[in-house]
Amino acid sequence: MSALPSDLELSYLREKLTKPVQATLSSLKMLDVGKWPIFSLCSEEELQLIRQACVFGSAGNEVLYTTVNDEIFVLGTNCCGCLGLGDVQSTIEPRRLDSLSGKKIACLSYGSGPHIVLATTEGEVFTWGHNAYSQLGNGTTNHGLVPCHISTNLSNKQVTEVACGSYHSLVLTSDGEVFAWGYNNSGQVGSGSTVNQPIPRRVTGCLQNKVVVTIACGQMCCMAVVDSGEVYVWGYNGNGQLGLGNSGNQPTPCRVAALQGIRVQRVACGYAHTLVLTDEGQVYAWGANSYGQLGTGNKSNQSYPTPVTVEKDRIIEIAACHSTHTSAAKTQGGHVYMWGQCRGQSVILPHLTHFSCTDDVFACFATPAVTWRLLSVEPDDHLTVAESLKREFDNPDTADLKFLVDGKYIYAHKVLLKIRCEHFRSSLEDNEDDIVEMSEFSYPVYRAFLEYLYTDSISLSPEEAVGLLDLATFYRENRLKKLCQQTIKQGICEENAIALLSAAVKYDAQDLEEFCFRFCINHLTVVTQTSGFAEMDHDLLKNFISKASRVGAFKN
């Protein structure tokens, strides 16, 4: 692949790329699979039918995709039979993978051989492709030319997530258990030895009584995040990619002690580097850094977690894959950043792009041009009923009702409000007015409520979501109440934690109350120094201290 332009040209590109990104419906809706070179072999008609896709292989020359009819097709060089067709013949025309007919894909990952590990929506696991190190988990070292159902030690388990390293495989079950198999020269299957593992084996040790919520693999290492937000690591550590402060391999799971007190939500692994995303939207990175993939501004390896600074916006998604040295992140405001090896050039600090999703970073700048996750593609050639309704919200041309809030109008449609909301079904029944004045709630909150009735979603700051939570409680809109709680959880930080806890108590949102309380306990030192804590309601403060004491927050 060719390198990026010269420094002068790059500065011009940077100026073009750093214009503010507006996250519109159209930019969030459609993912253009045509950005991956391999899809140039498909016709426009075939591309329109694609709903899921994964591009893989040493040169991004293989692809598996599903269609609107839940059929699975494969295309490409077919190295080691990785297309699962029963042969090793390459194909420039899509061929249907009949052996998985009727199966719906939940998640998929690939190794360097390549080998494929796929989980269905029913929790079954299928593997095929390169198998010299038993990475298919079927007990042999023969390449798998067709998908093989892997049931040994997994027969009563429902697999919810899969991850592949170069030649090893990892799966997560619905009950929070992790199973590994394959190449084990550096302890990457977590068994305590360096003997290859031919069939799925549960990873125990420190994880024995833990509930794992997400997993990831580097080339020869593994990561697991447990429900408390702790990160456990094992395998190869020559570049410090385990974050343990040294470069010694780790044959069994070990907690990343440097993240003590930090709650991690997601983990992503590159070739030899690791990214984690915390519950506060902060990213930490460690491991190899020869291409700037840690985003620290230099090319020095780091064996301890190091914060990555991306403006002041909260990060909601991190992206990396074990076959590249590229990193990407997306912020709450819809901005996408990339760093590391980007089309041959080393980008040592997060660089703002014009993309609307992290997937496009890997399509356009990663070497090879592979996908970092299974893509989900929505059609853009037809407006569904839901999409049509979204477009009509606050449209004065078609509305027959206006809400006057804080001196501003919000345009709506009576019939839709009656259909969507029990409150409006009764209040608008005999009401022939075309203007309704509203003083109980603020304009942003009431507009968000009406927009929710058209879109089934909300887009608010956590503080504004508190006001919407009040409205949802008042109108008995339970689903909206849950969405508000979810928004508040994603937006909680040390500064607003007490205010959000108070709101959860006020509106009897017990799940949210417990979440905010746990957040305050995990960040107790900083939270108790905020103005929100100083101004805390006396009764709430008394209950907080009592509850915190019961969970051992004040023990030495």
Backbone torsions as a table, in degrees:
resi	resn	phi	psi	omega
1	MET	NA	145.1	-178.4
2	SER	-76.2	155.7	-178.6
3	ALA	-78.8	168.6	175.7
4	LEU	-68.9	168.3	-179.7
5	PRO	-64.8	175.4	178.1
6	SER	-64.1	170.5	-179.2
7	ASP	-58.5	-40.0	-179.5
8	LEU	-64.4	-45.2	179.7
9	GLU	-67.9	-34.9	-179.0
10	LEU	-65.7	-38.2	178.7
11	SER	-63.8	-35.8	176.2
12	TYR	-65.9	-43.5	178.4
13	LEU	-61.9	-41.2	-177.7
14	ARG	-62.1	-40.5	178.0
15	GLU	-61.9	-38.6	-180.0
16	LYS	-70.4	-39.0	-172.4
17	LEU	-79.1	-21.1	-173.5
18	THR	-91.4	11.1	173.2
19	LYS	-65.9	144.1	-177.0
20	PRO	-53.5	139.1	179.2
21	VAL	-94.8	125.7	174.7
22	GLN	-97.3	115.9	-179.1
23	ALA	-79.7	91.2	-179.8
24	THR	-91.2	166.8	177.4
25	LEU	-56.7	-43.4	-175.8
26	SER	-67.2	-36.7	-178.2
27	SER	-72.2	-27.3	179.9
28	LEU	-87.0	-19.6	-170.5
29	LYS	-81.3	-44.8	-167.8
30	MET	-111.8	128.1	173.5
31	LEU	-104.9	122.6	-174.4
32	ASP	-87.1	98.7	-179.5
33	VAL	-65.0	-20.1	-179.9
34	GLY	-62.5	-11.8	177.8
35	LYS	-71.6	-18.7	175.1
36	TRP	-85.7	124.8	-175.7
37	PRO	-52.8	-36.3	-176.7
38	ILE	-58.2	-28.9	-176.8
39	PHE	-76.6	-5.6	175.5
40	SER	-67.0	-14.4	176.7
41	LEU	-78.4	-14.0	-178.1
42	CYS	-95.2	149.0	176.9
43	SER	-76.5	163.8	178.9
44	GLU	-60.9	-36.3	179.9
45	GLU	-64.7	-41.4	179.5
46	GLU	-66.4	-40.8	-179.5
47	LEU	-61.7	-35.6	-179.4
48	GLN	-65.9	-22.0	-176.4
49	LEU	-89.7	-10.7	-173.5
50	ILE	-73.7	134.3	177.7
51	ARG	-120.7	-28.7	174.0
52	GLN	-136.3	149.6	180.0
53	ALA	-156.2	148.2	173.5
54	CYS	-139.4	120.8	176.7
55	VAL	-101.4	130.3	-175.1
56	PHE	-146.4	-171.5	179.7
57	GLY	98.7	160.4	-173.4
58	SER	-64.3	-19.9	177.1
59	ALA	-126.9	18.4	-176.6
60	GLY	64.4	32.3	-172.8
61	ASN	-102.4	11.1	175.6
62	GLU	-128.8	147.9	177.7
63	VAL	-147.7	143.9	171.1
64	LEU	-123.1	135.0	177.6
65	TYR	-144.9	155.7	175.8
66	THR	-110.9	156.9	-178.1
67	THR	-112.9	178.3	178.9
68	VAL	-59.2	-23.8	-179.1
69	ASN	-93.8	11.9	-178.5
70	ASP	63.2	25.3	172.3
71	GLU	-89.1	148.8	-179.1
72	ILE	-110.7	128.9	178.1
73	PHE	-121.7	152.1	177.4
74	VAL	-132.2	160.5	-173.0
75	LEU	-161.0	141.5	172.7
76	GLY	133.5	-161.1	-171.2
77	THR	-74.9	-22.8	173.7
78	ASN	65.8	37.4	178.4
79	CYS	-57.6	128.0	178.6
80	CYS	57.6	25.2	178.5
81	GLY	72.9	23.6	-173.3
82	CYS	-70.0	-6.4	175.5
83	LEU	-85.3	-11.1	174.2
84	GLY	74.4	20.7	-174.6
85	LEU	-89.4	-4.6	-179.3
86	GLY	95.6	1.0	178.7
87	ASP	-144.6	-177.0	179.1
88	VAL	-118.9	24.2	-179.8
89	GLN	-81.9	133.7	175.6
90	SER	-75.1	159.2	179.5
91	THR	-145.6	132.5	176.1
92	ILE	-98.8	2.6	174.7
93	GLU	-117.9	138.9	180.0
94	PRO	-57.9	133.4	175.9
95	ARG	-119.7	138.0	-177.5
96	ARG	-75.4	135.9	178.5
97	LEU	-92.1	83.3	-172.2
98	ASP	-63.2	-29.0	-175.4
99	SER	-65.7	-17.8	176.7
100	LEU	-108.9	20.8	-179.1
101	SER	-57.0	131.8	178.6
102	GLY	87.8	-9.1	179.3
103	LYS	-88.6	136.4	176.2
104	LYS	-103.5	131.9	-174.7
105	ILE	-85.6	127.9	174.7
106	ALA	-94.5	-42.6	179.7
107	CYS	-158.4	160.1	-174.5
108	LEU	-154.3	143.5	174.6
109	SER	-142.8	166.4	-175.4
110	TYR	-142.2	152.5	177.4
111	GLY	-105.7	-170.5	-173.6
112	SER	-83.4	-17.2	-174.2
113	GLY	-58.1	-46.0	-0.5
114	PRO	-93.5	158.2	167.9
115	HIS	-124.3	156.9	-176.1
116	ILE	-119.0	135.8	170.6
117	VAL	-123.4	124.1	-174.5
118	LEU	-128.4	137.0	173.2
119	ALA	-116.1	136.4	179.0
120	THR	-87.5	170.0	178.6
121	THR	-65.6	-16.0	176.9
122	GLU	-91.1	0.3	176.4
123	GLY	89.2	9.1	176.8
124	GLU	-82.2	154.0	-179.7
125	VAL	-117.0	132.3	175.1
126	PHE	-125.9	141.4	179.2
127	THR	-134.9	153.6	173.8
128	TRP	-165.8	168.1	178.2
129	GLY	106.4	-148.8	-176.8
130	HIS	-60.4	138.6	-173.5
131	ASN	-147.5	23.7	-176.7
132	ALA	-60.9	-22.6	-177.2
133	TYR	-117.7	23.5	178.9
134	SER	65.6	24.0	-177.3
135	GLN	-71.4	-6.5	175.8
136	LEU	-85.5	-15.8	175.2
137	GLY	74.1	17.3	-179.0
138	ASN	-99.5	10.4	176.4
139	GLY	86.7	-1.6	-179.2
140	THR	-120.1	178.2	172.0
141	THR	-120.9	20.8	177.2
142	ASN	-87.6	138.0	177.4
143	HIS	-59.1	141.2	-178.6
144	GLY	-96.9	110.5	-176.9
145	LEU	-84.9	-15.7	176.5
146	VAL	-134.3	153.8	179.3
147	PRO	-56.8	133.6	179.4
148	CYS	-117.3	128.7	178.5
149	HIS	-74.2	122.1	-178.9
150	ILE	-99.9	111.3	-176.1
151	SER	-119.0	-14.9	-178.8
152	THR	-57.8	121.8	-178.4
153	ASN	66.3	0.4	179.7
154	LEU	-120.4	4.4	-170.7
155	SER	-61.7	-32.7	179.9
156	ASN	-105.9	17.7	-177.3
157	LYS	-110.9	150.3	173.2
158	GLN	-110.4	112.4	-178.0
159	VAL	-82.5	130.4	-176.2
160	THR	-113.0	-16.6	-178.7
161	GLU	-151.1	143.7	178.1
162	VAL	-130.3	152.6	177.2
163	ALA	-151.0	142.4	178.1
164	CYS	-122.3	140.4	166.0
165	GLY	-93.9	-158.2	-179.4
166	SER	-61.8	-51.3	-178.1
167	TYR	-137.7	27.4	174.2
168	HIS	-135.3	164.0	-173.8
169	SER	-132.3	149.5	-176.9
170	LEU	-140.4	137.1	174.9
171	VAL	-134.2	152.1	177.7
172	LEU	-117.3	135.7	-179.7
173	THR	-100.4	166.7	-176.9
174	SER	-64.5	-21.2	178.4
175	ASP	-96.0	14.7	172.4
176	GLY	83.1	17.9	177.4
177	GLU	-97.2	150.8	179.7
178	VAL	-116.5	134.7	176.2
179	PHE	-122.5	143.2	-178.0
180	ALA	-137.0	156.5	174.8
181	TRP	-162.0	166.3	176.4
182	GLY	108.4	-151.8	-175.7
183	TYR	-60.5	136.4	-172.2
184	ASN	-141.1	28.5	-176.0
185	ASN	-63.3	-20.5	-178.8
186	SER	-120.9	14.7	179.7
187	GLY	84.1	19.4	-173.2
188	GLN	-72.4	-10.6	174.0
189	VAL	-94.2	-0.3	171.5
190	GLY	69.8	24.0	-175.7
191	SER	-89.4	-8.5	-177.6
192	GLY	95.0	-7.5	178.4
193	SER	-123.9	-173.8	174.4
194	THR	-120.7	24.0	177.3
195	VAL	-87.2	135.2	179.1
196	ASN	-58.1	147.6	-176.4
197	GLN	-110.1	110.1	-172.8
198	PRO	-80.6	-17.6	-178.6
199	ILE	-136.1	160.7	179.2
200	PRO	-55.5	132.9	178.1
201	ARG	-134.4	133.0	-179.4
202	ARG	-66.4	134.9	176.3
203	VAL	-86.2	117.9	-174.5
204	THR	-114.4	-118.5	-176.4
205	GLY	59.6	-126.8	-179.6
206	CYS	-62.9	-19.9	-178.0
207	LEU	-90.3	-1.6	-173.2
208	GLN	-50.3	-47.8	-177.1
209	ASN	-111.8	22.6	179.5
210	LYS	-102.8	152.7	174.5
211	VAL	-104.3	109.7	-178.6
212	VAL	-83.4	137.4	-177.4
213	VAL	-111.5	-20.1	176.3
214	THR	-160.3	155.3	-175.3
215	ILE	-136.0	164.5	174.5
216	ALA	-159.8	157.3	178.0
217	CYS	-129.7	136.9	164.1
218	GLY	-90.9	-167.9	179.8
219	GLN	-55.8	-47.6	-177.2
220	MET	-137.6	33.7	177.7
221	CYS	-145.1	169.3	-178.4
222	CYS	-135.6	152.2	177.4
223	MET	-132.8	143.9	174.7
224	ALA	-140.4	132.1	175.7
225	VAL	-104.6	129.6	-179.7
226	VAL	-98.6	170.4	-171.3
227	ASP	-65.9	-15.4	176.7
228	SER	-84.9	-5.7	-179.4
229	GLY	93.2	2.6	176.9
230	GLU	-79.1	153.2	179.5
231	VAL	-114.4	130.2	176.8
232	TYR	-115.8	141.1	-172.1
233	VAL	-136.0	154.4	174.3
234	TRP	-161.6	162.5	178.5
235	GLY	107.9	-151.6	-175.6
236	TYR	-70.0	140.6	-174.0
237	ASN	-140.1	22.8	-175.1
238	GLY	-61.1	-23.6	179.0
239	ASN	-109.3	10.8	-178.2
240	GLY	78.8	16.9	-174.2
241	GLN	-70.6	-5.6	175.9
242	LEU	-90.1	-11.8	175.6
243	GLY	72.3	24.2	-175.3
244	LEU	-96.3	1.0	179.2
245	GLY	86.9	6.6	178.2
246	ASN	-144.0	-173.7	179.2
247	SER	-123.2	21.4	178.8
248	GLY	-85.7	139.6	178.3
249	ASN	-64.5	155.2	-175.7
250	GLN	-128.4	106.1	-174.2
251	PRO	-80.9	-8.1	176.6
252	THR	-136.2	159.3	-178.2
253	PRO	-57.2	138.6	179.3
254	CYS	-138.1	135.7	-179.1
255	ARG	-73.7	140.0	175.4
256	VAL	-78.7	95.6	-172.9
257	ALA	-65.3	-28.5	-177.8
258	ALA	-66.4	-13.7	177.9
259	LEU	-96.8	16.7	179.2
260	GLN	-52.5	128.1	178.5
261	GLY	84.4	-2.8	178.4
262	ILE	-107.5	129.0	-179.2
263	ARG	-96.2	114.0	-179.6
264	VAL	-91.9	137.7	179.0
265	GLN	-104.9	-38.3	-176.2
266	ARG	-136.2	153.5	175.2
267	VAL	-135.9	142.8	177.2
268	ALA	-138.9	138.9	-178.0
269	CYS	-117.0	133.8	169.0
270	GLY	-92.0	-162.5	-179.3
271	TYR	-55.3	-49.2	-179.6
272	ALA	-146.0	27.5	176.2
273	HIS	-136.1	162.0	-174.1
274	THR	-130.7	140.4	173.3
275	LEU	-121.9	141.0	170.4
276	VAL	-129.8	151.0	178.5
277	LEU	-116.9	127.3	-177.5
278	THR	-91.5	171.9	179.8
279	ASP	-69.5	-11.1	177.6
280	GLU	-99.6	7.7	178.6
281	GLY	79.2	19.6	178.0
282	GLN	-98.4	143.8	177.9
283	VAL	-109.6	136.5	171.1
284	TYR	-119.0	148.0	-179.6
285	ALA	-137.2	153.3	175.0
286	TRP	-159.5	166.4	178.8
287	GLY	108.8	-149.9	-177.6
288	ALA	-65.4	146.7	-174.8
289	ASN	-146.0	24.9	-175.3
290	SER	-66.8	-17.2	177.8
291	TYR	-112.6	7.6	-176.9
292	GLY	81.0	17.1	-173.2
293	GLN	-68.1	-8.9	175.8
294	LEU	-87.7	-13.6	177.1
295	GLY	70.1	25.9	-175.3
296	THR	-93.4	-4.0	-179.2
297	GLY	92.5	0.8	176.3
298	ASN	-142.7	-173.2	-178.9
299	LYS	-119.5	25.7	-179.8
300	SER	-88.9	132.6	175.3
301	ASN	-61.0	151.2	178.0
302	GLN	-129.6	127.4	179.0
303	SER	-98.4	-3.1	174.9
304	TYR	-118.0	151.5	175.6
305	PRO	-56.1	130.1	-178.6
306	THR	-124.8	130.8	-178.9
307	PRO	-66.3	142.5	176.2
308	VAL	-108.3	124.6	-176.8
309	THR	-96.2	120.5	176.5
310	VAL	-125.1	91.3	-177.3
311	GLU	47.5	-140.2	176.9
312	LYS	-118.1	1.9	-176.1
313	ASP	-76.6	148.1	178.0
314	ARG	-72.5	134.9	178.6
315	ILE	-91.4	134.6	-178.3
316	ILE	-115.6	-9.0	-179.2
317	GLU	-152.0	137.6	173.4
318	ILE	-121.0	151.7	-176.2
319	ALA	-144.1	135.9	174.1
320	ALA	-164.5	159.7	172.9
321	CYS	-144.5	152.7	-168.0
322	HIS	-67.3	-10.1	-179.8
323	SER	-97.6	2.3	-179.3
324	THR	-134.6	167.1	176.3
325	HIS	-108.7	28.8	-174.8
326	THR	-105.2	142.4	175.9
327	SER	-125.0	150.1	177.3
328	ALA	-148.3	157.5	178.0
329	ALA	-151.6	152.2	177.0
330	LYS	-123.2	138.2	-178.6
331	THR	-97.8	169.2	179.9
332	GLN	-62.3	-28.7	179.2
333	GLY	-81.7	1.9	177.3
334	GLY	91.4	4.6	179.0
335	HIS	-81.0	139.5	179.3
336	VAL	-114.7	127.7	179.5
337	TYR	-113.5	152.5	174.6
338	MET	-137.4	153.2	174.5
339	TRP	-160.0	170.2	-174.9
340	GLY	96.5	-147.5	179.5
341	GLN	-79.0	107.5	-177.6
342	CYS	-120.4	101.1	-177.3
343	ARG	51.9	46.3	175.4
344	GLY	90.6	-15.6	-178.7
345	GLN	-101.2	146.5	176.7
346	SER	-88.0	117.7	177.6
347	VAL	-109.6	108.4	-167.4
348	ILE	-93.0	-5.5	174.3
349	LEU	-131.1	149.1	178.6
350	PRO	-53.3	127.4	-175.0
351	HIS	-113.4	124.2	-179.5
352	LEU	-71.6	129.0	-179.5
353	THR	-107.9	178.1	174.8
354	HIS	-96.9	5.4	-177.2
355	PHE	-74.1	158.7	176.0
356	SER	-106.7	-5.1	177.1
357	CYS	-147.5	152.4	-179.0
358	THR	-67.3	-24.7	180.0
359	ASP	-58.4	-37.9	-178.4
360	ASP	-65.2	-28.3	176.5
361	VAL	-59.2	-44.2	-177.8
362	PHE	-74.2	-32.2	177.6
363	ALA	-66.0	-39.7	-170.4
364	CYS	-100.9	-24.0	-171.6
365	PHE	-126.4	-15.8	-177.3
366	ALA	-78.6	152.0	174.4
367	THR	-125.0	110.2	-0.3
368	PRO	-77.4	169.0	-179.9
369	ALA	-80.2	83.9	-179.2
370	VAL	-116.3	170.9	175.7
371	THR	-94.5	142.7	179.9
372	TRP	-88.0	-8.9	177.5
373	ARG	-155.9	170.1	173.7
374	LEU	-68.9	122.4	-178.3
375	LEU	-79.5	146.6	169.6
376	SER	-119.1	125.9	-173.8
377	VAL	-116.6	131.2	176.6
378	GLU	-102.3	147.1	-179.7
379	PRO	-68.9	150.8	176.2
380	ASP	-125.7	8.6	-175.7
381	ASP	-93.4	0.6	-176.4
382	HIS	-153.6	134.0	176.2
383	LEU	-85.8	120.0	176.2
384	THR	-74.3	172.5	176.6
385	VAL	-57.6	-44.3	-179.0
386	ALA	-61.5	-42.9	-179.6
387	GLU	-66.8	-37.3	178.6
388	SER	-64.3	-41.4	179.4
389	LEU	-65.5	-39.4	178.1
390	LYS	-57.3	-38.9	-177.1
391	ARG	-70.5	-24.6	-175.9
392	GLU	-88.3	-8.8	179.6
393	PHE	-63.5	134.6	178.3
394	ASP	58.3	35.2	178.9
395	ASN	-102.8	106.3	-177.5
396	PRO	-65.0	-20.1	-177.4
397	ASP	-70.3	-29.8	-176.8
398	THR	-116.0	-9.6	-175.2
399	ALA	-70.9	151.1	174.0
400	ASP	-123.6	14.5	-179.5
401	LEU	-150.6	138.3	177.6
402	LYS	-123.9	135.2	172.7
403	PHE	-104.1	128.2	178.2
404	LEU	-101.1	109.5	-177.2
405	VAL	-129.2	124.1	-179.5
406	ASP	51.6	36.7	176.9
407	GLY	79.5	6.3	-179.4
408	LYS	-121.8	148.9	179.9
409	TYR	-94.1	144.5	169.3
410	ILE	-125.0	124.9	-174.5
411	TYR	-94.5	134.6	-177.0
412	ALA	-144.4	178.4	-176.8
413	HIS	-125.1	119.8	-174.3
414	LYS	-54.4	-46.6	-174.0
415	VAL	-62.5	-38.8	-179.8
416	LEU	-68.5	-41.6	179.8
417	LEU	-62.4	-38.3	177.9
418	LYS	-65.4	-40.2	-179.2
419	ILE	-67.1	-37.7	-169.2
420	ARG	-92.7	-18.5	-171.1
421	CYS	-141.4	125.5	-178.6
422	GLU	-60.5	-38.0	179.7
423	HIS	-59.2	-47.0	-178.9
424	PHE	-72.2	-27.8	179.6
425	ARG	-59.2	-37.5	179.9
426	SER	-89.9	-41.4	-174.6
427	SER	-71.3	-25.7	-179.1
428	LEU	-99.1	0.0	-172.3
429	GLU	-56.1	-52.0	-177.4
430	ASP	-113.2	18.4	-176.7
431	ASN	-94.8	113.7	-179.0
432	GLU	-99.3	2.9	177.7
433	ASP	-67.2	149.6	176.6
434	ASP	-107.7	4.7	173.9
435	ILE	-131.9	130.7	176.6
436	VAL	-120.8	122.0	177.4
437	GLU	-87.9	136.1	-176.2
438	MET	-128.9	120.3	-178.8
439	SER	-119.0	-10.9	-175.8
440	GLU	-71.6	-28.1	-175.7
441	PHE	-129.1	157.1	-179.0
442	SER	-74.0	162.6	179.2
443	TYR	-58.8	-49.6	-178.9
444	PRO	-59.7	-39.2	-178.1
445	VAL	-69.1	-47.0	-176.7
446	TYR	-69.8	-35.8	177.1
447	ARG	-64.2	-41.2	179.2
448	ALA	-63.3	-36.4	178.5
449	PHE	-65.2	-48.7	179.9
450	LEU	-64.0	-39.8	179.1
451	GLU	-63.5	-36.4	176.9
452	TYR	-59.3	-39.3	179.9
453	LEU	-64.5	-23.6	177.9
454	TYR	-92.8	-26.8	-168.9
455	THR	-119.9	-15.8	-175.6
456	ASP	67.2	15.9	-179.8
457	SER	-143.0	164.6	177.1
458	ILE	-131.7	153.6	177.6
459	SER	-139.7	92.7	-175.0
460	LEU	-141.7	159.1	169.8
461	SER	-70.5	158.2	179.6
462	PRO	-59.2	-35.1	179.8
463	GLU	-66.3	-42.6	177.8
464	GLU	-68.9	-31.9	178.6
465	ALA	-63.9	-26.5	176.3
466	VAL	-64.3	-43.4	176.8
467	GLY	-63.0	-37.6	178.8
468	LEU	-70.5	-31.7	175.9
469	LEU	-62.8	-38.9	176.2
470	ASP	-60.4	-47.3	179.9
471	LEU	-63.1	-44.7	-179.2
472	ALA	-60.6	-37.6	177.6
473	THR	-67.0	-42.8	-178.9
474	PHE	-63.3	-41.8	-178.5
475	TYR	-90.4	1.3	179.6
476	ARG	58.7	40.8	177.1
477	GLU	-94.7	89.4	-172.1
478	ASN	-66.3	-37.4	-180.0
479	ARG	-67.1	-41.0	177.9
480	LEU	-62.9	-37.0	177.9
481	LYS	-59.9	-42.5	179.2
482	LYS	-65.9	-40.6	178.5
483	LEU	-63.0	-40.3	177.9
484	CYS	-62.1	-44.2	179.2
485	GLN	-61.3	-40.5	179.4
486	GLN	-63.4	-43.4	178.9
487	THR	-62.9	-41.9	180.0
488	ILE	-65.0	-40.9	178.5
489	LYS	-60.8	-42.1	-178.2
490	GLN	-70.5	-24.3	-175.1
491	GLY	-104.7	5.0	-177.0
492	ILE	-69.1	140.6	174.3
493	CYS	-144.8	173.6	-175.3
494	GLU	-60.2	-35.1	-175.4
495	GLU	-70.9	-35.7	-175.9
496	ASN	-106.2	3.3	-172.7
497	ALA	-59.6	-43.1	-178.0
498	ILE	-67.7	-40.7	178.8
499	ALA	-62.1	-40.0	-179.8
500	LEU	-71.6	-36.3	175.3
501	LEU	-62.5	-43.6	179.0
502	SER	-60.2	-41.9	179.7
503	ALA	-64.6	-41.2	-179.6
504	ALA	-61.8	-40.3	178.0
505	VAL	-67.1	-44.6	-177.9
506	LYS	-60.2	-40.7	-176.1
507	TYR	-98.7	14.3	174.6
508	ASP	55.3	41.8	176.3
509	ALA	-97.0	86.9	-168.1
510	GLN	-65.3	-40.9	178.8
511	ASP	-62.6	-43.2	179.1
512	LEU	-66.9	-39.6	178.4
513	GLU	-58.7	-44.7	-179.9
514	GLU	-64.8	-39.8	179.5
515	PHE	-63.4	-48.3	-179.2
516	CYS	-63.9	-39.3	178.3
517	PHE	-61.9	-46.4	179.7
518	ARG	-61.5	-39.9	178.6
519	PHE	-62.0	-46.0	179.7
520	CYS	-60.5	-40.8	179.7
521	ILE	-65.8	-41.9	-178.5
522	ASN	-70.8	-18.7	179.4
523	HIS	-125.1	36.5	-167.7
524	LEU	-58.4	-43.6	-175.7
525	THR	-59.1	-47.7	-178.0
526	VAL	-73.9	-41.3	-177.9
527	VAL	-59.1	-40.6	-177.4
528	THR	-71.4	-9.0	178.7
529	GLN	-100.1	1.9	-177.9
530	THR	-85.7	160.5	178.1
531	SER	-65.9	-32.5	178.9
532	GLY	-59.8	-39.4	179.2
533	PHE	-70.2	-39.3	-179.7
534	ALA	-63.9	-31.8	-177.5
535	GLU	-98.6	14.3	-174.6
536	MET	-64.5	139.5	176.3
537	ASP	-55.2	137.6	-173.6
538	HIS	-56.7	-48.7	-178.0
539	ASP	-64.7	-40.4	179.1
540	LEU	-65.2	-40.5	179.0
541	LEU	-62.1	-43.7	179.9
542	LYS	-61.3	-45.5	179.0
543	ASN	-65.3	-38.6	-179.6
544	PHE	-62.5	-49.0	-178.5
545	ILE	-62.7	-41.6	179.2
546	SER	-62.0	-46.9	-179.0
547	LYS	-67.8	-40.6	179.1
548	ALA	-62.0	-37.6	178.5
549	SER	-64.5	-40.1	-179.3
550	ARG	-64.3	-30.9	-179.8
551	VAL	-93.0	8.7	173.6
552	GLY	81.1	24.9	-176.5
553	ALA	-69.2	-22.7	-174.7
554	PHE	-106.0	12.4	177.6
555	LYS	-76.2	146.4	177.0
556	ASN	-77.2	NA	NA
